Amino acid sequence: MTNNTPARYRHYKGGIYELVCEATREADLVPVIVYRAHNGTVWVRDKAVFFETIDVDGKPVQRFAPIAE
């Protein structure tokens, strides 16, 4: 991650999440993103999935869109 990487992201369903760090899953060495929900719950998602573009109602959207600080 770089200092230019936004710390907060909006999930396409509306939730706001703070990116905590990038890590590597030990079992298969896949890069993952560790992120925290507003309520404090910590989640881990494959980096490729976190930053992917998905189809919502026929339109491409980012799964997690950066929020300008």
CHARMM-style PDB file with segment names, atoms N, HN, CA, C and O in Angstrom:
ATOM      1  N   MET     1       0.850  -1.162   0.000  1.00  0.00      PROA
ATOM      2  CA  MET     1       0.000   0.000   0.000  1.00  0.00      PROA
ATOM      3  C   MET     1       0.903   1.235   0.000  1.00  0.00      PROA
ATOM      4  O   MET     1       2.044   1.176   0.457  1.00  0.00      PROA
ATOM      5  N   THR     2       0.403   2.308  -0.496  1.00  0.00      PROA
ATOM      6  HN  THR     2      -0.524   2.356  -0.867  1.00  0.00      PROA
ATOM      7  CA  THR     2       1.174   3.539  -0.532  1.00  0.00      PROA
ATOM      8  C   THR     2       0.479   4.598   0.300  1.00  0.00      PROA
ATOM      9  O   THR     2      -0.673   4.435   0.702  1.00  0.00      PROA
ATOM     10  N   ASN     3       1.187   5.676   0.551  1.00  0.00      PROA
ATOM     11  HN  ASN     3       2.123   5.808   0.225  1.00  0.00      PROA
ATOM     12  CA  ASN     3       0.583   6.786   1.284  1.00  0.00      PROA
ATOM     13  C   ASN     3      -0.539   7.437   0.494  1.00  0.00      PROA
ATOM     14  O   ASN     3      -1.368   8.144   1.068  1.00  0.00      PROA
ATOM     15  N   ASN     4      -0.581   7.208  -0.821  1.00  0.00      PROA
ATOM     16  HN  ASN     4       0.092   6.633  -1.288  1.00  0.00      PROA
ATOM     17  CA  ASN     4      -1.632   7.776  -1.661  1.00  0.00      PROA
ATOM     18  C   ASN     4      -2.884   6.912  -1.702  1.00  0.00      PROA
ATOM     19  O   ASN     4      -3.893   7.322  -2.277  1.00  0.00      PROA
ATOM     20  N   THR     5      -2.841   5.728  -1.105  1.00  0.00      PROA
ATOM     21  HN  THR     5      -2.021   5.395  -0.639  1.00  0.00      PROA
ATOM     22  CA  THR     5      -3.998   4.842  -1.105  1.00  0.00      PROA
ATOM     23  C   THR     5      -5.044   5.386  -0.135  1.00  0.00      PROA
ATOM     24  O   THR     5      -4.742   5.586   1.042  1.00  0.00      PROA
ATOM     25  N   PRO     6      -6.263   5.627  -0.604  1.00  0.00      PROA
ATOM     26  CA  PRO     6      -7.303   6.136   0.299  1.00  0.00      PROA
ATOM     27  C   PRO     6      -7.531   5.177   1.458  1.00  0.00      PROA
ATOM     28  O   PRO     6      -7.452   3.959   1.297  1.00  0.00      PROA
ATOM     29  N   ALA     7      -7.813   5.736   2.617  1.00  0.00      PROA
ATOM     30  HN  ALA     7      -7.877   6.725   2.748  1.00  0.00      PROA
ATOM     31  CA  ALA     7      -8.017   4.920   3.806  1.00  0.00      PROA
ATOM     32  C   ALA     7      -9.464   4.448   3.930  1.00  0.00      PROA
ATOM     33  O   ALA     7      -9.736   3.462   4.615  1.00  0.00      PROA
ATOM     34  N   ARG     8     -10.395   5.144   3.273  1.00  0.00      PROA
ATOM     35  HN  ARG     8     -10.174   5.945   2.716  1.00  0.00      PROA
ATOM     36  CA  ARG     8     -11.804   4.777   3.409  1.00  0.00      PROA
ATOM     37  C   ARG     8     -12.406   4.476   2.050  1.00  0.00      PROA
ATOM     38  O   ARG     8     -12.096   5.111   1.042  1.00  0.00      PROA
ATOM     39  N   TYR     9     -13.286   3.473   2.067  1.00  0.00      PROA
ATOM     40  HN  TYR     9     -13.538   2.957   2.885  1.00  0.00      PROA
ATOM     41  CA  TYR     9     -13.939   3.026   0.836  1.00  0.00      PROA
ATOM     42  C   TYR     9     -15.423   2.838   1.104  1.00  0.00      PROA
ATOM     43  O   TYR     9     -15.824   2.485   2.213  1.00  0.00      PROA
ATOM     44  N   ARG    10     -16.236   3.076   0.076  1.00  0.00      PROA
ATOM     45  HN  ARG    10     -15.910   3.363  -0.825  1.00  0.00      PROA
ATOM     46  CA  ARG    10     -17.675   2.825   0.158  1.00  0.00      PROA
ATOM     47  C   ARG    10     -17.971   1.562  -0.635  1.00  0.00      PROA
ATOM     48  O   ARG    10     -17.649   1.472  -1.819  1.00  0.00      PROA
ATOM     49  N   HSD    11     -18.588   0.583   0.028  1.00  0.00      PROA
ATOM     50  HN  HSD    11     -18.849   0.655   0.991  1.00  0.00      PROA
ATOM     51  CA  HSD    11     -19.010  -0.646  -0.636  1.00  0.00      PROA
ATOM     52  C   HSD    11     -20.178  -0.313  -1.556  1.00  0.00      PROA
ATOM     53  O   HSD    11     -20.946   0.606  -1.275  1.00  0.00      PROA
ATOM     54  N   TYR    12     -20.316  -1.042  -2.636  1.00  0.00      PROA
ATOM     55  HN  TYR    12     -19.692  -1.789  -2.865  1.00  0.00      PROA
ATOM     56  CA  TYR    12     -21.380  -0.720  -3.601  1.00  0.00      PROA
ATOM     57  C   TYR    12     -22.772  -0.813  -2.987  1.00  0.00      PROA
ATOM     58  O   TYR    12     -23.722  -0.255  -3.535  1.00  0.00      PROA
ATOM     59  N   LYS    13     -22.910  -1.505  -1.861  1.00  0.00      PROA
ATOM     60  HN  LYS    13     -22.138  -1.959  -1.416  1.00  0.00      PROA
ATOM     61  CA  LYS    13     -24.204  -1.568  -1.177  1.00  0.00      PROA
ATOM     62  C   LYS    13     -24.375  -0.436  -0.168  1.00  0.00      PROA
ATOM     63  O   LYS    13     -25.427  -0.308   0.459  1.00  0.00      PROA
ATOM     64  N   GLY    14     -23.315   0.402  -0.012  1.00  0.00      PROA
ATOM     65  HN  GLY    14     -22.460   0.299  -0.521  1.00  0.00      PROA
ATOM     66  CA  GLY    14     -23.457   1.606   0.801  1.00  0.00      PROA
ATOM     67  C   GLY    14     -22.613   1.698   2.057  1.00  0.00      PROA
ATOM     68  O   GLY    14     -22.410   2.801   2.565  1.00  0.00      PROA
ATOM     69  N   GLY    15     -22.115   0.592   2.576  1.00  0.00      PROA
ATOM     70  HN  GLY    15     -22.280  -0.303   2.163  1.00  0.00      PROA
ATOM     71  CA  GLY    15     -21.323   0.640   3.802  1.00  0.00      PROA
ATOM     72  C   GLY    15     -19.994   1.350   3.612  1.00  0.00      PROA
ATOM     73  O   GLY    15     -19.428   1.358   2.519  1.00  0.00      PROA
ATOM     74  N   ILE    16     -19.500   1.954   4.703  1.00  0.00      PROA
ATOM     75  HN  ILE    16     -19.959   1.948   5.591  1.00  0.00      PROA
ATOM     76  CA  ILE    16     -18.210   2.635   4.693  1.00  0.00      PROA
ATOM     77  C   ILE    16     -17.213   1.759   5.450  1.00  0.00      PROA
ATOM     78  O   ILE    16     -17.506   1.257   6.534  1.00  0.00      PROA
ATOM     79  N   TYR    17     -16.032   1.587   4.858  1.00  0.00      PROA
ATOM     80  HN  TYR    17     -15.793   1.995   3.977  1.00  0.00      PROA
ATOM     81  CA  TYR    17     -15.011   0.722   5.435  1.00  0.00      PROA
ATOM     82  C   TYR    17     -13.658   1.409   5.421  1.00  0.00      PROA
ATOM     83  O   TYR    17     -13.335   2.158   4.499  1.00  0.00      PROA
ATOM     84  N   GLU    18     -12.872   1.146   6.454  1.00  0.00      PROA
ATOM     85  HN  GLU    18     -13.134   0.538   7.203  1.00  0.00      PROA
ATOM     86  CA  GLU    18     -11.510   1.665   6.547  1.00  0.00      PROA
ATOM     87  C   GLU    18     -10.541   0.566   6.140  1.00  0.00      PROA
ATOM     88  O   GLU    18     -10.584  -0.536   6.687  1.00  0.00      PROA
ATOM     89  N   LEU    19      -9.677   0.856   5.192  1.00  0.00      PROA
ATOM     90  HN  LEU    19      -9.642   1.751   4.748  1.00  0.00      PROA
ATOM     91  CA  LEU    19      -8.654  -0.091   4.796  1.00  0.00      PROA
ATOM     92  C   LEU    19      -7.596  -0.091   5.889  1.00  0.00      PROA
ATOM     93  O   LEU    19      -7.009   0.948   6.190  1.00  0.00      PROA
ATOM     94  N   VAL    20      -7.350  -1.258   6.484  1.00  0.00      PROA
ATOM     95  HN  VAL    20      -7.827  -2.102   6.239  1.00  0.00      PROA
ATOM     96  CA  VAL    20      -6.389  -1.372   7.578  1.00  0.00      PROA
ATOM     97  C   VAL    20      -5.000  -1.649   7.031  1.00  0.00      PROA
ATOM     98  O   VAL    20      -4.046  -0.944   7.361  1.00  0.00      PROA
ATOM     99  N   CYS    21      -4.882  -2.685   6.186  1.00  0.00      PROA
ATOM    100  HN  CYS    21      -5.657  -3.257   5.918  1.00  0.00      PROA
ATOM    101  CA  CYS    21      -3.582  -3.024   5.609  1.00  0.00      PROA
ATOM    102  C   CYS    21      -3.757  -4.059   4.509  1.00  0.00      PROA
ATOM    103  O   CYS    21      -4.821  -4.655   4.343  1.00  0.00      PROA
ATOM    104  N   GLU    22      -2.678  -4.250   3.770  1.00  0.00      PROA
ATOM    105  HN  GLU    22      -1.813  -3.766   3.905  1.00  0.00      PROA
ATOM    106  CA  GLU    22      -2.598  -5.350   2.815  1.00  0.00      PROA
ATOM    107  C   GLU    22      -1.759  -6.429   3.477  1.00  0.00      PROA
ATOM    108  O   GLU    22      -0.769  -6.130   4.144  1.00  0.00      PROA
ATOM    109  N   ALA    23      -2.152  -7.678   3.296  1.00  0.00      PROA
ATOM    110  HN  ALA    23      -2.957  -7.920   2.755  1.00  0.00      PROA
ATOM    111  CA  ALA    23      -1.436  -8.800   3.900  1.00  0.00      PROA
ATOM    112  C   ALA    23      -1.352  -9.932   2.881  1.00  0.00      PROA
ATOM    113  O   ALA    23      -1.833  -9.808   1.755  1.00  0.00      PROA
ATOM    114  N   THR    24      -0.738 -11.026   3.289  1.00  0.00      PROA
ATOM    115  HN  THR    24      -0.347 -11.127   4.204  1.00  0.00      PROA
ATOM    116  CA  THR    24      -0.633 -12.208   2.439  1.00  0.00      PROA
ATOM    117  C   THR    24      -1.216 -13.392   3.191  1.00  0.00      PROA
ATOM    118  O   THR    24      -0.821 -13.669   4.323  1.00  0.00      PROA
ATOM    119  N   ARG    25      -2.157 -14.093   2.562  1.00  0.00      PROA
ATOM    120  HN  ARG    25      -2.478 -13.868   1.642  1.00  0.00      PROA
ATOM    121  CA  ARG    25      -2.737 -15.285   3.170  1.00  0.00      PROA
ATOM    122  C   ARG    25      -1.686 -16.384   3.141  1.00  0.00      PROA
ATOM    123  O   ARG    25      -1.174 -16.721   2.073  1.00  0.00      PROA
ATOM    124  N   GLU    26      -1.362 -16.937   4.279  1.00  0.00      PROA
ATOM    125  HN  GLU    26      -1.778 -16.663   5.147  1.00  0.00      PROA
ATOM    126  CA  GLU    26      -0.279 -17.908   4.418  1.00  0.00      PROA
ATOM    127  C   GLU    26      -0.501 -19.166   3.598  1.00  0.00      PROA
ATOM    128  O   GLU    26       0.445 -19.692   3.011  1.00  0.00      PROA
ATOM    129  N   ALA    27      -1.713 -19.651   3.545  1.00  0.00      PROA
ATOM    130  HN  ALA    27      -2.482 -19.224   4.021  1.00  0.00      PROA
ATOM    131  CA  ALA    27      -1.992 -20.942   2.905  1.00  0.00      PROA
ATOM    132  C   ALA    27      -1.658 -20.971   1.422  1.00  0.00      PROA
ATOM    133  O   ALA    27      -1.193 -21.989   0.908  1.00  0.00      PROA
ATOM    134  N   ASP    28      -1.895 -19.850   0.726  1.00  0.00      PROA
ATOM    135  HN  ASP    28      -2.274 -19.024   1.143  1.00  0.00      PROA
ATOM    136  CA  ASP    28      -1.693 -19.858  -0.727  1.00  0.00      PROA
ATOM    137  C   ASP    28      -0.966 -18.620  -1.254  1.00  0.00      PROA
ATOM    138  O   ASP    28      -0.837 -18.434  -2.465  1.00  0.00      PROA
ATOM    139  N   LEU    29      -0.495 -17.777  -0.336  1.00  0.00      PROA
ATOM    140  HN  LEU    29      -0.600 -17.928   0.647  1.00  0.00      PROA
ATOM    141  CA  LEU    29       0.276 -16.570  -0.666  1.00  0.00      PROA
ATOM    142  C   LEU    29      -0.501 -15.549  -1.502  1.00  0.00      PROA
ATOM    143  O   LEU    29       0.095 -14.735  -2.206  1.00  0.00      PROA
ATOM    144  N   VAL    30      -1.820 -15.598  -1.421  1.00  0.00      PROA
ATOM    145  HN  VAL    30      -2.304 -16.260  -0.849  1.00  0.00      PROA
ATOM    146  CA  VAL    30      -2.668 -14.644  -2.141  1.00  0.00      PROA
ATOM    147  C   VAL    30      -2.700 -13.321  -1.363  1.00  0.00      PROA
ATOM    148  O   VAL    30      -2.911 -13.327  -0.150  1.00  0.00      PROA
ATOM    149  N   PRO    31      -2.493 -12.186  -2.048  1.00  0.00      PROA
ATOM    150  CA  PRO    31      -2.620 -10.883  -1.384  1.00  0.00      PROA
ATOM    151  C   PRO    31      -4.067 -10.650  -0.949  1.00  0.00      PROA
ATOM    152  O   PRO    31      -5.006 -10.916  -1.699  1.00  0.00      PROA
ATOM    153  N   VAL    32      -4.227 -10.151   0.268  1.00  0.00      PROA
ATOM    154  HN  VAL    32      -3.464  -9.934   0.877  1.00  0.00      PROA
ATOM    155  CA  VAL    32      -5.555  -9.861   0.804  1.00  0.00      PROA
ATOM    156  C   VAL    32      -5.578  -8.444   1.353  1.00  0.00      PROA
ATOM    157  O   VAL    32      -4.539  -7.855   1.654  1.00  0.00      PROA
ATOM    158  N   ILE    33      -6.777  -7.916   1.476  1.00  0.00      PROA
ATOM    159  HN  ILE    33      -7.621  -8.394   1.232  1.00  0.00      PROA
ATOM    160  CA  ILE    33      -6.999  -6.609   2.084  1.00  0.00      PROA
ATOM    161  C   ILE    33      -7.701  -6.837   3.418  1.00  0.00      PROA
ATOM    162  O   ILE    33      -8.702  -7.550   3.491  1.00  0.00      PROA
ATOM    163  N   VAL    34      -7.169  -6.229   4.461  1.00  0.00      PROA
ATOM    164  HN  VAL    34      -6.356  -5.649   4.401  1.00  0.00      PROA
ATOM    165  CA  VAL    34      -7.786  -6.260   5.785  1.00  0.00      PROA
ATOM    166  C   VAL    34      -8.493  -4.915   5.948  1.00  0.00      PROA
ATOM    167  O   VAL    34      -7.878  -3.859   5.796  1.00  0.00      PROA
ATOM    168  N   TYR    35      -9.782  -4.962   6.257  1.00  0.00      PROA
ATOM    169  HN  TYR    35     -10.282  -5.820   6.380  1.00  0.00      PROA
ATOM    170  CA  TYR    35     -10.547  -3.720   6.361  1.00  0.00      PROA
ATOM    171  C   TYR    35     -11.543  -3.808   7.499  1.00  0.00      PROA
ATOM    172  O   TYR    35     -11.940  -4.898   7.913  1.00  0.00      PROA
ATOM    173  N   ARG    36     -11.948  -2.631   8.007  1.00  0.00      PROA
ATOM    174  HN  ARG    36     -11.626  -1.746   7.671  1.00  0.00      PROA
ATOM    175  CA  ARG    36     -12.792  -2.558   9.199  1.00  0.00      PROA
ATOM    176  C   ARG    36     -14.077  -1.811   8.881  1.00  0.00      PROA
ATOM    177  O   ARG    36     -14.065  -0.746   8.264  1.00  0.00      PROA
ATOM    178  N   ALA    37     -15.185  -2.397   9.318  1.00  0.00      PROA
ATOM    179  HN  ALA    37     -15.195  -3.262   9.819  1.00  0.00      PROA
ATOM    180  CA  ALA    37     -16.494  -1.756   9.174  1.00  0.00      PROA
ATOM    181  C   ALA    37     -16.653  -0.671  10.239  1.00  0.00      PROA
ATOM    182  O   ALA    37     -15.907  -0.630  11.218  1.00  0.00      PROA
ATOM    183  N   HSD    38     -17.629   0.200  10.033  1.00  0.00      PROA
ATOM    184  HN  HSD    38     -18.234   0.167   9.238  1.00  0.00      PROA
ATOM    185  CA  HSD    38     -17.914   1.285  10.975  1.00  0.00      PROA
ATOM    186  C   HSD    38     -18.193   0.752  12.376  1.00  0.00      PROA
ATOM    187  O   HSD    38     -17.871   1.413  13.363  1.00  0.00      PROA
ATOM    188  N   ASN    39     -18.791  -0.440  12.474  1.00  0.00      PROA
ATOM    189  HN  ASN    39     -19.053  -0.977  11.672  1.00  0.00      PROA
ATOM    190  CA  ASN    39     -19.129  -1.018  13.780  1.00  0.00      PROA
ATOM    191  C   ASN    39     -17.952  -1.737  14.436  1.00  0.00      PROA
ATOM    192  O   ASN    39     -18.100  -2.301  15.520  1.00  0.00      PROA
ATOM    193  N   GLY    40     -16.776  -1.722  13.785  1.00  0.00      PROA
ATOM    194  HN  GLY    40     -16.655  -1.264  12.904  1.00  0.00      PROA
ATOM    195  CA  GLY    40     -15.581  -2.331  14.358  1.00  0.00      PROA
ATOM    196  C   GLY    40     -15.270  -3.732  13.871  1.00  0.00      PROA
ATOM    197  O   GLY    40     -14.188  -4.249  14.146  1.00  0.00      PROA
ATOM    198  N   THR    41     -16.191  -4.360  13.154  1.00  0.00      PROA
ATOM    199  HN  THR    41     -17.071  -3.940  12.930  1.00  0.00      PROA
ATOM    200  CA  THR    41     -15.953  -5.700  12.628  1.00  0.00      PROA
ATOM    201  C   THR    41     -14.821  -5.654  11.607  1.00  0.00      PROA
ATOM    202  O   THR    41     -14.816  -4.808  10.712  1.00  0.00      PROA
ATOM    203  N   VAL    42     -13.861  -6.572  11.747  1.00  0.00      PROA
ATOM    204  HN  VAL    42     -13.865  -7.259  12.474  1.00  0.00      PROA
ATOM    205  CA  VAL    42     -12.724  -6.633  10.829  1.00  0.00      PROA
ATOM    206  C   VAL    42     -12.968  -7.742   9.820  1.00  0.00      PROA
ATOM    207  O   VAL    42     -13.386  -8.843  10.178  1.00  0.00      PROA
ATOM    208  N   TRP    43     -12.704  -7.439   8.552  1.00  0.00      PROA
ATOM    209  HN  TRP    43     -12.364  -6.544   8.261  1.00  0.00      PROA
ATOM    210  CA  TRP    43     -12.924  -8.364   7.449  1.00  0.00      PROA
ATOM    211  C   TRP    43     -11.645  -8.535   6.646  1.00  0.00      PROA
ATOM    212  O   TRP    43     -10.761  -7.680   6.680  1.00  0.00      PROA
ATOM    213  N   VAL    44     -11.554  -9.640   5.925  1.00  0.00      PROA
ATOM    214  HN  VAL    44     -12.272 -10.335   5.897  1.00  0.00      PROA
ATOM    215  CA  VAL    44     -10.447  -9.900   5.005  1.00  0.00      PROA
ATOM    216  C   VAL    44     -11.052 -10.351   3.681  1.00  0.00      PROA
ATOM    217  O   VAL    44     -11.961 -11.181   3.646  1.00  0.00      PROA
ATOM    218  N   ARG    45     -10.530  -9.788   2.591  1.00  0.00      PROA
ATOM    219  HN  ARG    45      -9.792  -9.114   2.620  1.00  0.00      PROA
ATOM    220  CA  ARG    45     -11.021 -10.149   1.256  1.00  0.00      PROA
ATOM    221  C   ARG    45      -9.822 -10.191   0.321  1.00  0.00      PROA
ATOM    222  O   ARG    45      -8.897  -9.391   0.459  1.00  0.00      PROA
ATOM    223  N   ASP    46      -9.834 -11.121  -0.633  1.00  0.00      PROA
ATOM    224  HN  ASP    46     -10.586 -11.771  -0.745  1.00  0.00      PROA
ATOM    225  CA  ASP    46      -8.766 -11.152  -1.629  1.00  0.00      PROA
ATOM    226  C   ASP    46      -8.626  -9.771  -2.259  1.00  0.00      PROA
ATOM    227  O   ASP    46      -9.626  -9.127  -2.578  1.00  0.00      PROA
ATOM    228  N   LYS    47      -7.393  -9.318  -2.438  1.00  0.00      PROA
ATOM    229  HN  LYS    47      -6.581  -9.841  -2.179  1.00  0.00      PROA
ATOM    230  CA  LYS    47      -7.140  -7.993  -3.012  1.00  0.00      PROA
ATOM    231  C   LYS    47      -7.799  -7.853  -4.377  1.00  0.00      PROA
ATOM    232  O   LYS    47      -8.398  -6.819  -4.673  1.00  0.00      PROA
ATOM    233  N   ALA    48      -7.693  -8.882  -5.211  1.00  0.00      PROA
ATOM    234  HN  ALA    48      -7.207  -9.722  -4.971  1.00  0.00      PROA
ATOM    235  CA  ALA    48      -8.280  -8.822  -6.554  1.00  0.00      PROA
ATOM    236  C   ALA    48      -9.792  -8.634  -6.483  1.00  0.00      PROA
ATOM    237  O   ALA    48     -10.367  -7.932  -7.315  1.00  0.00      PROA
ATOM    238  N   VAL    49     -10.436  -9.248  -5.506  1.00  0.00      PROA
ATOM    239  HN  VAL    49      -9.969  -9.818  -4.830  1.00  0.00      PROA
ATOM    240  CA  VAL    49     -11.890  -9.128  -5.353  1.00  0.00      PROA
ATOM    241  C   VAL    49     -12.247  -7.759  -4.767  1.00  0.00      PROA
ATOM    242  O   VAL    49     -13.209  -7.128  -5.203  1.00  0.00      PROA
ATOM    243  N   PHE    50     -11.476  -7.303  -3.786  1.00  0.00      PROA
ATOM    244  HN  PHE    50     -10.693  -7.816  -3.431  1.00  0.00      PROA
ATOM    245  CA  PHE    50     -11.735  -5.996  -3.164  1.00  0.00      PROA
ATOM    246  C   PHE    50     -11.749  -4.886  -4.209  1.00  0.00      PROA
ATOM    247  O   PHE    50     -12.623  -4.019  -4.188  1.00  0.00      PROA
ATOM    248  N   PHE    51     -10.780  -4.913  -5.122  1.00  0.00      PROA
ATOM    249  HN  PHE    51     -10.070  -5.616  -5.139  1.00  0.00      PROA
ATOM    250  CA  PHE    51     -10.638  -3.834  -6.098  1.00  0.00      PROA
ATOM    251  C   PHE    51     -11.310  -4.118  -7.443  1.00  0.00      PROA
ATOM    252  O   PHE    51     -11.149  -3.340  -8.383  1.00  0.00      PROA
ATOM    253  N   GLU    52     -12.056  -5.214  -7.550  1.00  0.00      PROA
ATOM    254  HN  GLU    52     -12.187  -5.846  -6.786  1.00  0.00      PROA
ATOM    255  CA  GLU    52     -12.648  -5.542  -8.846  1.00  0.00      PROA
ATOM    256  C   GLU    52     -13.855  -4.669  -9.176  1.00  0.00      PROA
ATOM    257  O   GLU    52     -14.472  -4.062  -8.302  1.00  0.00      PROA
ATOM    258  N   THR    53     -14.165  -4.631 -10.461  1.00  0.00      PROA
ATOM    259  HN  THR    53     -13.663  -5.124 -11.172  1.00  0.00      PROA
ATOM    260  CA  THR    53     -15.376  -3.986 -10.960  1.00  0.00      PROA
ATOM    261  C   THR    53     -16.420  -5.074 -11.152  1.00  0.00      PROA
ATOM    262  O   THR    53     -16.140  -6.121 -11.737  1.00  0.00      PROA
ATOM    263  N   ILE    54     -17.626  -4.818 -10.654  1.00  0.00      PROA
ATOM    264  HN  ILE    54     -17.853  -3.968 -10.179  1.00  0.00      PROA
ATOM    265  CA  ILE    54     -18.702  -5.800 -10.759  1.00  0.00      PROA
ATOM    266  C   ILE    54     -19.867  -5.192 -11.535  1.00  0.00      PROA
ATOM    267  O   ILE    54     -19.909  -3.984 -11.768  1.00  0.00      PROA
ATOM    268  N   ASP    55     -20.800  -6.033 -11.928  1.00  0.00      PROA
ATOM    269  HN  ASP    55     -20.766  -7.014 -11.740  1.00  0.00      PROA
ATOM    270  CA  ASP    55     -21.982  -5.605 -12.668  1.00  0.00      PROA
ATOM    271  C   ASP    55     -23.147  -5.458 -11.693  1.00  0.00      PROA
ATOM    272  O   ASP    55     -23.518  -6.418 -11.019  1.00  0.00      PROA
ATOM    273  N   VAL    56     -23.719  -4.266 -11.618  1.00  0.00      PROA
ATOM    274  HN  VAL    56     -23.417  -3.486 -12.166  1.00  0.00      PROA
ATOM    275  CA  VAL    56     -24.885  -4.008 -10.771  1.00  0.00      PROA
ATOM    276  C   VAL    56     -25.960  -3.380 -11.649  1.00  0.00      PROA
ATOM    277  O   VAL    56     -25.793  -2.272 -12.159  1.00  0.00      PROA
ATOM    278  N   ASP    57     -27.052  -4.092 -11.815  1.00  0.00      PROA
ATOM    279  HN  ASP    57     -27.188  -4.992 -11.401  1.00  0.00      PROA
ATOM    280  CA  ASP    57     -28.159  -3.620 -12.661  1.00  0.00      PROA
ATOM    281  C   ASP    57     -27.685  -3.251 -14.063  1.00  0.00      PROA
ATOM    282  O   ASP    57     -28.134  -2.263 -14.644  1.00  0.00      PROA
ATOM    283  N   GLY    58     -26.772  -4.060 -14.595  1.00  0.00      PROA
ATOM    284  HN  GLY    58     -26.408  -4.862 -14.124  1.00  0.00      PROA
ATOM    285  CA  GLY    58     -26.291  -3.852 -15.953  1.00  0.00      PROA
ATOM    286  C   GLY    58     -25.218  -2.790 -16.110  1.00  0.00      PROA
ATOM    287  O   GLY    58     -24.814  -2.476 -17.229  1.00  0.00      PROA
ATOM    288  N   LYS    59     -24.749  -2.227 -14.989  1.00  0.00      PROA
ATOM    289  HN  LYS    59     -25.078  -2.482 -14.079  1.00  0.00      PROA
ATOM    290  CA  LYS    59     -23.724  -1.181 -15.049  1.00  0.00      PROA
ATOM    291  C   LYS    59     -22.483  -1.622 -14.278  1.00  0.00      PROA
ATOM    292  O   LYS    59     -22.598  -2.234 -13.216  1.00  0.00      PROA
ATOM    293  N   PRO    60     -21.297  -1.314 -14.806  1.00  0.00      PROA
ATOM    294  CA  PRO    60     -20.074  -1.654 -14.077  1.00  0.00      PROA
ATOM    295  C   PRO    60     -19.843  -0.669 -12.924  1.00  0.00      PROA
ATOM    296  O   PRO    60     -19.888   0.546 -13.117  1.00  0.00      PROA
ATOM    297  N   VAL    61     -19.596  -1.203 -11.736  1.00  0.00      PROA
ATOM    298  HN  VAL    61     -19.559  -2.190 -11.580  1.00  0.00      PROA
ATOM    299  CA  VAL    61     -19.273  -0.380 -10.564  1.00  0.00      PROA
ATOM    300  C   VAL    61     -18.132  -1.037  -9.807  1.00  0.00      PROA
ATOM    301  O   VAL    61     -17.945  -2.252  -9.871  1.00  0.00      PROA
ATOM    302  N   GLN    62     -17.375  -0.224  -9.091  1.00  0.00      PROA
ATOM    303  HN  GLN    62     -17.527   0.763  -9.039  1.00  0.00      PROA
ATOM    304  CA  GLN    62     -16.328  -0.769  -8.244  1.00  0.00      PROA
ATOM    305  C   GLN    62     -16.978  -1.396  -7.020  1.00  0.00      PROA
ATOM    306  O   GLN    62     -17.898  -0.826  -6.434  1.00  0.00      PROA
ATOM    307  N   ARG    63     -16.493  -2.577  -6.637  1.00  0.00      PROA
ATOM    308  HN  ARG    63     -15.745  -3.040  -7.112  1.00  0.00      PROA
ATOM    309  CA  ARG    63     -17.021  -3.214  -5.423  1.00  0.00      PROA
ATOM    310  C   ARG    63     -16.810  -2.280  -4.227  1.00  0.00      PROA
ATOM    311  O   ARG    63     -17.725  -2.067  -3.431  1.00  0.00      PROA
ATOM    312  N   PHE    64     -15.611  -1.731  -4.109  1.00  0.00      PROA
ATOM    313  HN  PHE    64     -14.868  -1.904  -4.755  1.00  0.00      PROA
ATOM    314  CA  PHE    64     -15.284  -0.739  -3.085  1.00  0.00      PROA
ATOM    315  C   PHE    64     -14.727   0.489  -3.793  1.00  0.00      PROA
ATOM    316  O   PHE    64     -13.686   0.407  -4.445  1.00  0.00      PROA
ATOM    317  N   ALA    65     -15.400   1.612  -3.674  1.00  0.00      PROA
ATOM    318  HN  ALA    65     -16.246   1.679  -3.144  1.00  0.00      PROA
ATOM    319  CA  ALA    65     -14.958   2.852  -4.317  1.00  0.00      PROA
ATOM    320  C   ALA    65     -14.264   3.735  -3.285  1.00  0.00      PROA
ATOM    321  O   ALA    65     -14.775   3.906  -2.178  1.00  0.00      PROA
ATOM    322  N   PRO    66     -13.110   4.295  -3.631  1.00  0.00      PROA
ATOM    323  CA  PRO    66     -12.411   5.166  -2.688  1.00  0.00      PROA
ATOM    324  C   PRO    66     -13.233   6.409  -2.366  1.00  0.00      PROA
ATOM    325  O   PRO    66     -13.943   6.943  -3.218  1.00  0.00      PROA
ATOM    326  N   ILE    67     -13.121   6.855  -1.127  1.00  0.00      PROA
ATOM    327  HN  ILE    67     -12.544   6.421  -0.435  1.00  0.00      PROA
ATOM    328  CA  ILE    67     -13.784   8.075  -0.671  1.00  0.00      PROA
ATOM    329  C   ILE    67     -12.701   9.135  -0.511  1.00  0.00      PROA
ATOM    330  O   ILE    67     -11.724   8.922   0.207  1.00  0.00      PROA
ATOM    331  N   ALA    68     -12.869  10.261  -1.169  1.00  0.00      PROA
ATOM    332  HN  ALA    68     -13.663  10.434  -1.752  1.00  0.00      PROA
ATOM    333  CA  ALA    68     -11.892  11.350  -1.061  1.00  0.00      PROA
ATOM    334  C   ALA    68     -11.879  11.882   0.366  1.00  0.00      PROA
ATOM    335  O   ALA    68     -12.926  12.113   0.972  1.00  0.00      PROA
ATOM    336  N   GLU    69     -10.695  12.067   0.878  1.00  0.00      PROA
ATOM    337  HN  GLU    69      -9.845  11.879   0.387  1.00  0.00      PROA
ATOM    338  CA  GLU    69     -10.546  12.597   2.249  1.00  0.00      PROA
ATOM    339  C   GLU    69     -10.493  14.096   2.227  1.00  0.00      PROA
ATOM    340  OT1 GLU    69     -10.370  14.725   3.278  1.00  0.00      PROA
TER     341      GLU     69
END
